[in-house]
């Protein structure tokens, strides 16, 4: 894990977006993380050697993809398979990891995509950070404007109409994605602080 001269952790958001909806979420995650961390935003379809180096140097990596046909997109799977050398070498071991996804349906089997992200992180020996929110919109006094309105725990999940533009990404889902970014950055800062203490006392 990288050592930041400012003691701010580094958080990378790496994602694929087919129609722009997931990109809106990626920007929200990035924005939330930027409150506490140095952040980078990487589209898997335009990833460069420099981007790979930045992923290797990051303290936390947050994965994002739309859910297509019950799982992550083909473009994200291509990225995931391209990490195999890093898996063998353990380059991402002990980094923090988290994930977010979007589908047109309220369920849309998004849990499968989040589970895939968690499995990918586990294979890389990373440490998974959950969403850390209570479910919203699940009582008579709740509304669709609650954080975590779709009631996911493993990561941030959004629902956007399949025929809607990027302006139809729900504001609650955007705020939930921002929360995920902030949560990961906060945990990365705590983790790094603990690492520094252990380094100086042993």
C-alpha positions as CSV (number, residue, x, y, z in Angstrom):
1,X,0.0,0.0,0.0
2,X,1.2,3.5,-0.9
3,X,2.6,5.9,1.6
4,X,1.2,9.4,1.1
5,X,3.4,12.4,2.0
6,X,0.3,14.2,3.1
7,X,-0.9,11.2,5.1
8,X,-4.0,11.3,2.9
9,X,-4.8,7.8,1.5
10,X,-5.2,7.2,-2.2
11,X,-8.4,5.8,-3.6
12,X,-8.9,4.6,-7.2
13,X,-12.4,4.2,-8.7
14,X,-12.2,1.9,-11.7
15,X,-15.4,1.3,-13.7
16,X,-17.2,0.6,-16.9
17,X,-20.3,2.4,-18.0
18,X,-22.3,1.3,-21.1
19,X,-24.8,4.2,-21.3
20,X,-23.4,6.8,-18.9
21,X,-25.5,5.9,-15.8
22,X,-22.7,4.0,-14.0
23,X,-20.3,6.8,-14.9
24,X,-22.6,9.2,-13.0
25,X,-22.2,6.9,-10.0
26,X,-18.5,6.6,-10.5
27,X,-18.1,10.3,-10.4
28,X,-20.2,10.4,-7.2
29,X,-18.0,7.7,-5.5
30,X,-15.0,9.7,-6.6
31,X,-16.4,12.9,-5.3
32,X,-17.2,11.3,-1.9
33,X,-13.7,9.8,-1.6
34,X,-12.1,13.1,-2.5
35,X,-13.2,14.6,0.8
36,X,-10.6,12.6,2.6
37,X,-8.3,11.1,0.0
38,X,-6.3,11.6,-3.2
39,X,-8.5,10.1,-5.8
40,X,-8.3,8.8,-9.4
41,X,-11.1,7.8,-11.8
42,X,-10.3,5.2,-14.4
43,X,-12.6,4.0,-17.2
44,X,-11.6,0.3,-18.0
45,X,-12.2,0.9,-21.7
46,X,-9.4,3.5,-21.9
47,X,-7.1,2.2,-19.2
48,X,-3.4,3.0,-19.8
49,X,-0.1,1.6,-18.4
50,X,0.0,4.7,-16.2
51,X,-3.5,3.9,-14.9
52,X,-2.3,0.4,-14.0
53,X,0.6,1.8,-12.1
54,X,-1.8,4.1,-10.2
55,X,-4.0,1.2,-9.3
56,X,-1.0,-0.7,-8.0
57,X,-0.1,2.4,-5.8
58,X,-3.6,3.0,-4.5
59,X,-4.5,2.2,-0.9
60,X,-8.1,1.3,-1.9
61,X,-9.8,0.3,-5.2
62,X,-13.5,0.7,-5.8
63,X,-15.0,-1.4,-8.6
64,X,-18.0,-0.3,-10.6
65,X,-20.0,-1.8,-13.4
66,X,-23.6,-1.9,-14.7
67,X,-25.4,-5.2,-14.1
68,X,-26.2,-6.8,-17.5
69,X,-28.0,-10.1,-17.7
70,X,-27.4,-10.8,-14.0
71,X,-23.8,-9.9,-13.7
72,X,-21.0,-7.4,-14.4
73,X,-20.5,-6.2,-18.0
74,X,-18.2,-7.9,-20.4
75,X,-15.9,-4.9,-20.5
76,X,-15.5,-5.1,-16.7
77,X,-14.8,-8.8,-16.9
78,X,-12.1,-8.1,-19.5
79,X,-10.5,-5.7,-17.0
80,X,-10.8,-8.3,-14.2
81,X,-9.1,-11.0,-16.2
82,X,-6.4,-8.6,-17.1
83,X,-5.5,-8.3,-13.4
84,X,-4.4,-12.0,-13.3
85,X,-0.7,-11.1,-13.2
86,X,-1.3,-8.9,-10.2
87,X,-3.2,-11.7,-8.6
88,X,-0.3,-14.1,-9.0
89,X,2.2,-11.5,-7.7
90,X,-0.1,-10.3,-4.9
91,X,0.3,-6.7,-5.8
92,X,-3.1,-5.7,-4.4
93,X,-2.9,-7.8,-1.2
94,X,-4.2,-5.9,1.8
95,X,-5.6,-3.0,-0.2
96,X,-9.2,-2.0,0.7
97,X,-11.9,-2.8,-1.9
98,X,-15.6,-1.9,-2.5
99,X,-18.1,-1.9,-5.3
100,X,-21.1,-0.2,-6.9
101,X,-23.5,-1.1,-9.7
102,X,-26.6,0.0,-11.6
103,X,-29.4,-1.7,-13.4
104,X,-32.7,-0.8,-15.0
105,X,-34.7,-2.9,-12.6
106,X,-34.9,-2.3,-8.9
107,X,-33.4,-5.7,-8.2
108,X,-32.0,-6.7,-11.5
109,X,-29.8,-9.3,-9.8
110,X,-27.4,-6.6,-8.8
111,X,-26.2,-8.7,-5.8
112,X,-24.5,-11.0,-8.3
113,X,-22.4,-8.1,-9.6
114,X,-21.5,-7.0,-6.1
115,X,-20.7,-10.6,-5.1
116,X,-18.4,-10.8,-8.2
117,X,-16.5,-7.7,-7.1
118,X,-16.1,-9.1,-3.6
119,X,-14.8,-12.4,-5.0
120,X,-12.4,-10.6,-7.2
121,X,-11.2,-8.6,-4.2
122,X,-10.8,-11.8,-2.1
123,X,-8.8,-13.5,-4.8
124,X,-6.5,-10.5,-4.8
125,X,-6.3,-10.8,-1.0
126,X,-7.9,-7.4,-0.5
127,X,-10.1,-6.3,2.4
128,X,-13.8,-5.6,1.5
129,X,-15.6,-2.5,2.7
130,X,-19.4,-2.8,2.8
131,X,-21.8,0.0,2.2
132,X,-22.4,0.5,6.0
133,X,-25.9,1.9,5.7
134,X,-29.3,0.8,7.1
135,X,-31.8,0.0,4.3
136,X,-34.0,2.9,3.3
137,X,-37.6,3.0,1.8
138,X,-38.8,-0.1,3.7
139,X,-41.5,1.3,6.0
140,X,-44.6,3.4,5.7
141,X,-42.7,6.4,6.9
142,X,-39.8,5.9,4.5
143,X,-39.5,7.4,1.0
144,X,-37.6,6.7,-2.2
145,X,-35.4,9.6,-1.3
146,X,-33.8,7.7,1.6
147,X,-30.1,6.7,1.4
148,X,-29.8,3.1,0.3
149,X,-33.3,3.2,-0.9
150,X,-32.9,-0.2,-2.6
151,X,-31.7,-1.9,0.5
152,X,-28.2,-3.3,-0.5
153,X,-25.5,-4.0,2.0
154,X,-22.5,-5.3,0.1
155,X,-22.0,-2.1,-1.9
156,X,-23.9,0.8,-3.5
157,X,-26.7,-0.2,-5.9
158,X,-28.7,2.1,-8.1
159,X,-31.7,1.8,-10.4
160,X,-32.0,3.9,-13.6
161,X,-34.7,3.6,-16.3
162,X,-33.3,1.8,-19.3
163,X,-34.6,4.4,-21.6
164,X,-33.6,7.3,-19.4
165,X,-30.6,9.7,-19.9
166,X,-27.9,10.3,-17.4
167,X,-30.1,13.0,-15.8
168,X,-32.5,10.2,-14.6
169,X,-30.0,8.6,-12.2
170,X,-31.8,8.9,-8.9
171,X,-30.5,11.5,-6.5
172,X,-30.7,9.1,-3.6
173,X,-28.5,6.6,-5.5
174,X,-26.0,9.4,-6.3
175,X,-25.8,10.4,-2.6
176,X,-25.5,6.7,-1.6
177,X,-22.6,6.3,-4.0
178,X,-21.0,9.4,-2.5
179,X,-21.4,7.9,0.9
180,X,-19.6,4.7,-0.3
181,X,-16.6,6.8,-1.5
182,X,-16.4,8.7,1.7
183,X,-16.6,5.5,3.8
184,X,-13.8,3.8,1.9
185,X,-11.6,6.8,2.1
186,X,-12.2,7.1,5.9
187,X,-11.4,3.4,6.4
188,X,-8.3,3.8,4.2
189,X,-7.1,6.7,6.4
190,X,-7.7,4.8,9.6
191,X,-6.0,1.7,8.2
192,X,-3.0,3.7,7.1
193,X,-2.8,5.5,10.5
194,X,-2.7,2.1,12.2
195,X,0.0,0.9,9.9
196,X,2.1,3.9,10.6
197,X,1.7,3.4,14.4
198,X,2.7,-0.3,14.0
199,X,5.7,0.7,11.9
200,X,7.0,3.2,14.4
201,X,6.4,1.0,17.5
202,X,8.0,-2.2,16.2
